[in-house]
Amino acid sequence: MNIQAKKFKDLSTQELYELLQLRSEVFVVEQACIYQDVDGKDQKALHVLGTKNNELVAYTRIFAPGDYYEEPSIGRVVVAPSARANGTGRLIMNASLQTIQEHFNTSKVRLSAQTYLQKFYTSLGFEQIGEGYLEDGIPHIEMFRK
């Protein structure tokens, strides 16, 4: 998988279309969750794009320390249905953690995880913080990595 991190202004129109399409395919259609994905936050994020055979198969967005939390945060973690169960999620997350280290010189990261993915994020060094909550009707937990 080829992985690149780009600022919003450096995304091509095609890349922006593909990442919005993938997020919609998974978060809106597959998970049957009606919510405002285009939330006005993409412009300040770093976008981590994972492609295979010129197709976007994995994606995350990263926010700088102070944007939303004291530490950097990762959100909109998504893997295309066709690319699951073969380590793609781990690859995009490891690339995102490396991007945070390179850009912000820290390993501390916060994220809001869908509860069913707790074991996956725990395997990457994250720990649950506090109680679970509903976000857009889907059970979530806040997680932190030191």
N, C-alpha and C positions, 0 to 999 in steps of 0.2 A: 504494500500500500504506500502510495506517495502522500506525504503529509506536509502541508504548508500552513503557516500562521500569517494572517494578513489583517491590516487595519481596514476599516470599512471603506475608506477612500481608495484603497488599493484593490478592492474586489472588482472583477469585471462584471458587466451586466449579466453575463451568462452564469458566473459563479453565484451572484446574489440570487438569481432566479432559482438555481438548483438547490441552494441551501434553504430558501423559503419553501420550495416544493417538498423537500425531504422533511422538514419540520412539520409541514401541514399534513403530509402523508401519514406520519407516525402519530403526532400529538393530537391532531384534530380528527382525522378519519379513522385510523386504526384504534386509537384509544377512546373514540367517540366523545371527545371533550371539546365543547364549544368555548373558545376563549380567544382573546386578542393576542395572537402570536406576534404580529408586527406592532411592537409596544413602544417604539421610540428609543429603545436602548441599544439597538444594533450599532448606531453611529459611534458610540463610545467604546465598543467592545473590540477585542482582538478575536478574529474568527479562525478557528483551527479546522481545516478542511482535509479530509482523508479521501483520496480518490484511488480507484482501481479500474484499469482499462478505460481511462478518461470519464469515469462515472463517479459522482459523489456518493460514497457509501457510509461515511461517518462524519460527524461534525460536533463541535462544541463552541461556545463563546466564553470568553474570559473577560472579567472586569478587573481593573486596577485596584490596589488598596485605596480605600476611602471612597470609591464610587458607590458602594452599597454596604460594605462591611469594612472593618479595620484592616482586614487582610484581603488578598485577591480572592476572587470567587469564580467558579465554573458553573455554567448553566447551559440549558438547551442541549444536553448530551443526547445524541441520537445516532442510531445505527440503522441503516436500511434493512428491511426484512430479509432481503436476499444475501446480506453479509453477516448475519448473526450466527452465533454458535461456532465461530472459528477464530476467536480471539480479537476480532475487529474492535470491540468495545474497549478491551484492555489496551490495544495499540493507540487508539485515539486519546484515551485518558492519560496514558503515560506520556504521549506527545504534549498534551495539554499541561501536565505537571512540569515537564521539561521547559515548556514555553514560559510558564510562570517563573521558574527558577532563572531563566535567561533574562527575562524582561524586568523582573521585580526583585531578584536576588533573595528569594525566600522559598521555603518549602511549605509554609503555612498556607492553607487553602480552606475555604468554606464553600459548602454547596447545599442546595435543597434537593434531596433525593426522593424519588418515588420509593415508597416503603419496600416494595417487593425487590428492590435492587440493593438493599442494605448489605447483604452478604458480599456482593460484588464490590461495593465501595469499601467495605471493611477489609477486603483482601488487598486493597490499594493503600491501606494505612489510615483510612478515615474512621472516626469514632462518632457515634450518635451523641448529639447534644440535646437535652430536653425531651419533651413529649412530642408525639406525632401530631399532625394537624392536616386539615384538608386544604389543598390549593387547587382551585378550579375543579372541585369535586373529586380529586384524586388524593389518596392518603400519601403524605410526605413526612420526612424527618429531616431535621437540620443535621449536617455532619461536618466535622472539622478534622483537618490533617495537620499535625505539628511539623 
